[in-house]
Amino acid sequence: MSNPEEDTFRLRRLPEPNIQFDGGSAVSPKRGLFEYGPRLKNKGHYTISVGGIGDRESLRHLNEFLLDMTTPIHPDLEGEMTRPWRVPFPGVGPESELNISVDFRDRWRLPLRDALLDSIELENTALEKMESFLKQINKDIRILSGDDPSPDVIVVCIPEKIMDECTPEGQEEGNVNPEGHNLHNRVKLLGMEHGLPTQLIKPDTFTVDSKLKKASRAWNITVGLLYKAQRGHPWKTKELEEGTCYAGISFYKDRTADGNVVRAALAHVFARKDYNILQSEPMENLDQDRNGQPHLSAEGAEQISERVIDYYKRRNRGSEPERLVIHKSSTFWDREREGFIEGASTVPIHDFAHISTRRTGLRLFPEGEFPPLRGTLCEVPEDNTYYLYTTGYTPEVATYEGSNIPEPIRIRPDPHSDSDEIKMCKEILFLTKLDWNTSDFSIKEPVTLKVSDKVSSVLSEPEANPEEANKAYYYYM
């Protein structure tokens, strides 16, 4: 047997974290929702009120899809053995195991007129067409927000004609992003302006050709609508330590100000709370590394730490956190680390991790037909680098849900961190299970980074106003 001290790398598998529901815990969101139901803010049955905007055909498809969701959808074909990873969608309604219903009443359905869609087609550029479409969406969201009662969530069905007309020539189909203006982000901003979370649905959502796809989309739509409607998470995890504050940092350009001002979007996560968004003041004295990643001044890092700690205290009755964990997609320069520590000088424990989801070049080839296990951790001690498979074959559900060869993410705990590196990697693994916009088993990156990246994308729109942006994530997803 080789001496571990002489090995160039070490392999271990981190335990799969459980997530908590109203009546128990499970490793799988779908399995936990199916067996125990979601965590609901109010005890008893919960009804999601849904408004709809779209052309007549898409609203008809949406209504049919929501009606289909009132009956169970089994993802396996008739006559086949039930596979453990294919959890049936139990349906919504008064008798549903999920304990939720969907209300999509006629008064909340606003069809786009054919004449409007024809007039949009006559506009000169893809951007002008998108702006004309958004002008009508803004009017309709305003109407729905003023209704009494108003719906909890607005589903915006993007007509096929809008997808075609507003997608610039040569751009990937479905990526409606003319001249740097993103349709998805703009609709999110309109919903935020009127106080109603939005859900965008593209035409291909309704063109499902199998029970497996239909069940999967029913699960995902239900989870997303529930999170936005009740303004709170449908599951949580015991793995989050009391007294620990997790923050992810992403940078974006504030194009509403003169020039290109850089701000930081911060995803804030801690025990028993939803993750919320914080905004920094405009950042000054930013440098870039050779990969083009921005780095903070000591003053900027200190300001961010102070803001994170202040928010934690406000949400925890004045209590200080005992530990601050900061995730960043770039390395920690000395001045950044010093600033973060200075801004959180009253917090006893500080931990910092650089996390990259870019291609690492590392591949593991296990024996047998299955890819590497999710949770596999490859340590390179001499380089202080850890490669963590956040996707891969998952024995707990006997499958790998992805279609591509899984790749690990790279974690570099800052050498000046106070906690054990393995503990930090375990936390990153369970933070991949707190995305409440999907019923998938997990996502590739921790929500600390995914949420801050998503917020950065929305707030980098020229029409965004970071100073007035809502702090709740359900407006952005």
Long-range contacts (C-beta under 8 A, 24 or more apart in sequence): 8-380, 8-382, 9-378, 9-379, 9-380, 9-381, 10-378, 10-379, 10-381, 11-364, 11-376, 11-377, 11-378, 11-379, 12-376, 12-377, 12-379, 13-373, 13-375, 13-376, 13-377, 14-375, 14-376, 14-377, 14-388, 14-422, 14-425, 14-426, 14-429, 15-375, 15-426, 16-374, 16-375, 16-394, 16-396, 17-237, 17-239, 17-426, 17-429, 17-430, 17-433, 18-237, 18-238, 18-239, 19-235, 19-236, 19-237, 19-433, 19-434, 20-235, 20-236, 20-237, 20-238, 21-234, 21-235, 25-238, 27-394, 27-396, 27-397, 27-441, 28-85, 28-87, 28-396, 28-397, 28-441, 29-223, 29-235, 29-433, 29-438, 29-439, 29-440, 29-441, 30-87, 30-219, 30-439, 30-441, 31-87, 31-397, 32-235, 33-98, 33-219, 33-223, 33-234, 33-235, 33-439, 34-87, 34-88, 34-90, 34-97, 34-98, 35-97, 37-97, 37-98, 37-99, 38-98, 38-99, 38-100, 38-223, 38-226, 38-234, 38-235, 39-232, 39-233, 39-234, 39-235, 39-236, 40-99, 40-100, 40-230, 40-234, 41-230, 41-231, 41-232, 42-230, 44-99, 45-94, 45-99, 45-100, 45-101, 46-99, 46-100, 46-101, 46-226, 46-229, 46-230, 47-100, 47-101, 47-102, 47-103, 48-100, 48-101, 48-102, 48-103, 48-152, 48-153, 48-225, 48-226, 48-229, 48-230, 49-103, 49-108, 49-149, 49-150, 49-151, 49-152, 49-153, 49-229, 50-102, 50-103, 50-104, 50-108, 50-151, 50-152, 50-153, 50-154, 50-155, 50-225, 51-108, 51-109, 51-110, 51-144, 51-150, 51-151, 51-153, 51-154, 51-155, 51-196, 52-104, 52-108, 52-109, 52-110, 52-154, 52-155, 52-157, 53-110, 53-112, 53-137, 53-140, 53-141, 53-144, 53-154, 53-155, 53-156, 53-157, 54-111, 54-112, 54-155, 54-156, 54-157, 54-158, 54-159, 54-201, 55-111, 55-112, 55-114, 55-117, 55-157, 55-159, 55-161, 56-111, 56-112, 57-159, 58-157, 58-158, 58-159, 58-201, 58-203, 58-206, 59-109, 59-111, 59-157, 61-157, 61-206, 62-104, 62-155, 62-157, 62-201, 62-206, 63-104, 63-109, 64-206, 65-205, 65-206, 65-217, 65-218, 65-221, 66-102, 66-104, 68-214, 68-218, 69-102, 69-218, 69-221, 69-222, 70-102, 73-211, 73-214, 73-215, 73-218, 74-211, 74-215, 75-211, 75-212, 75-214, 75-215, 75-216, 76-211, 76-212, 77-211, 83-398, 83-399, 84-397, 84-398, 84-399, 85-397, 85-398, 85-399, 85-401, 86-212, 86-215, 87-219, 88-215, 89-215, 89-218, 89-219, 89-222, 92-222, 98-222, 100-222, 100-226, 102-222, 102-225, 103-151, 107-147, 108-144, 108-147, 108-151, 110-140, 110-143, 110-144, 112-136, 112-159, 117-159, 117-161, 117-162, 120-161, 120-162, 120-165, 121-161, 121-165, 125-178, 125-179, 126-165, 126-166, 126-167, 126-168, 126-169, 126-178, 126-179, 127-178, 127-179, 127-181, 129-162, 129-165, 129-166, 129-178, 130-162, 130-166, 130-176, 130-178, 130-181, 130-183, 130-186, 133-162, 133-166, 133-183, 134-183, 134-186, 134-187, 134-190, 137-187, 137-190, 138-190, 138-193, 141-190, 141-191, 141-193, 141-194, 141-196, 141-198, 142-194, 144-194, 144-196, 145-194, 145-195, 145-196, 150-196, 151-196, 152-196, 152-197, 152-225, 152-228, 152-229, 152-230, 153-196, 153-197, 153-198, 153-199, 153-225, 153-228, 153-229, 154-191, 154-196, 154-197, 154-198, 154-199, 155-198, 155-199, 155-200, 155-201, 155-225, 156-187, 156-198, 156-199, 156-200, 156-201, 157-201, 157-203, 158-183, 158-200, 158-201, 158-202, 158-203, 159-203, 160-203, 163-202, 163-203, 174-202, 174-204, 180-462, 181-461, 181-462, 181-463, 182-457, 182-461, 185-457, 185-458, 185-460, 185-461, 185-464, 186-461, 186-463, 188-458, 188-475, 188-476, 189-458, 189-461, 189-463, 189-464, 191-475, 192-469, 192-470, 192-475, 197-228, 197-229, 197-474, 197-475, 198-475, 199-224, 199-225, 199-228, 216-439, 219-439, 220-437, 220-438, 220-439, 220-440, 222-439, 223-436, 223-437, 223-438, 223-439, 224-436, 224-437, 224-438, 224-477, 227-436, 227-437, 227-474, 227-477, 228-474, 228-477, 231-274, 231-472, 231-474, 232-274, 233-274, 233-434, 233-436, 234-436, 235-436, 236-272, 236-434, 237-430, 237-433, 237-434, 239-426, 239-427, 239-430, 240-269, 240-270, 240-271, 240-272, 240-430, 241-271, 241-323, 242-271, 243-271, 243-319, 243-321, 243-322, 243-323, 244-270, 244-271, 244-321, 244-322, 244-323, 244-324, 244-325, 245-269, 245-270, 245-308, 245-309, 245-312, 245-321, 245-323, 245-324, 245-325, 245-347, 246-270, 246-325, 246-327, 246-427, 246-431, 246-448, 247-278, 247-304, 247-308, 247-324, 247-325, 247-326, 247-327, 247-448, 248-326, 248-327, 248-328, 248-446, 248-447, 248-448, 248-449, 248-450, 248-451, 248-452, 249-304, 249-326, 249-327, 249-328, 249-452, 250-329, 250-449, 250-452, 250-453, 250-455, 250-456, 251-283, 251-286, 251-294, 251-456, 252-456, 252-457, 252-459, 252-460, 253-460, 254-282, 254-459, 254-460, 254-464, 254-466, 255-460, 255-461, 255-462, 255-464, 256-462, 256-463, 256-464, 256-465, 256-466, 257-282, 262-286, 262-294, 263-459, 263-466, 264-296, 264-300, 264-304, 265-452, 265-453, 265-455, 265-456, 265-459, 266-304, 266-307, 266-308, 266-452, 267-447, 267-448, 267-449, 267-450, 267-451, 267-452, 267-455, 267-473, 268-308, 268-311, 268-312, 269-431, 269-434, 269-447, 269-448, 270-312, 270-315, 270-316, 270-321, 273-315, 274-472, 274-473, 275-434, 275-447, 275-448, 275-451, 275-473, 276-311, 276-315, 276-471, 276-472, 276-473, 277-451, 277-452, 277-455, 277-469, 277-470, 277-471, 277-472, 277-473, 277-476, 278-307, 278-308, 278-311, 278-471, 279-459, 279-466, 279-467, 279-469, 280-304, 280-307, 289-330, 289-331, 291-330, 293-329, 293-330, 294-330, 295-330, 295-333, 295-335, 295-336, 296-333, 296-335, 296-336, 296-339, 297-335, 297-339, 298-335, 298-336, 298-338, 298-339, 298-342, 299-339, 300-339, 301-335, 301-336, 301-337, 301-338, 301-339, 301-340, 301-342, 301-343, 302-339, 302-340, 302-342, 302-343, 303-339, 303-343, 304-339, 304-340, 304-343, 305-339, 305-340, 305-341, 305-342, 305-343, 305-344, 306-343, 306-344, 308-344, 309-343, 309-344, 309-346, 309-347, 320-346, 320-347, 321-347, 322-347, 322-348, 322-349, 323-347, 323-348, 323-349, 323-350, 323-351, 323-418, 323-419, 324-349, 324-350, 324-351, 325-351, 325-352, 325-353, 325-424, 325-427, 326-350, 326-351, 326-352, 326-353, 327-353, 327-355, 327-428, 327-446, 327-448, 327-449, 328-352, 328-353, 328-354, 328-355, 329-354, 329-355, 329-356, 329-357, 329-449, 330-354, 331-412, 332-414, 337-414, 337-416, 349-418, 349-419, 350-416, 350-417, 350-418, 351-413, 351-414, 351-417, 351-418, 351-419, 351-424, 352-413, 352-414, 352-416, 352-417, 353-411, 353-412, 353-413, 353-414, 353-417, 353-424, 353-428, 354-411, 354-412, 354-413, 354-414, 355-409, 355-410, 355-411, 355-412, 355-428, 355-445, 355-446, 355-449, 356-409, 356-410, 356-412, 357-409, 357-444, 357-445, 357-449, 358-410, 359-407, 360-387, 360-407, 360-408, 360-409, 360-410, 362-387, 362-407, 362-408, 363-405, 363-407, 364-389, 370-400, 371-400, 371-405, 371-406, 372-406, 372-408, 374-400, 374-406, 374-441, 374-442, 375-429, 376-408, 377-422, 377-425, 378-408, 384-412, 384-413, 384-415, 384-421, 385-410, 385-411, 385-412, 386-410, 386-411, 386-412, 386-413, 386-421, 386-425, 387-411, 388-425, 388-428, 388-429, 390-428, 390-429, 390-432, 390-442, 390-443, 390-444, 390-445, 391-442, 391-444, 394-441, 397-441, 401-440, 401-441, 409-444, 409-445, 437-477, 451-476
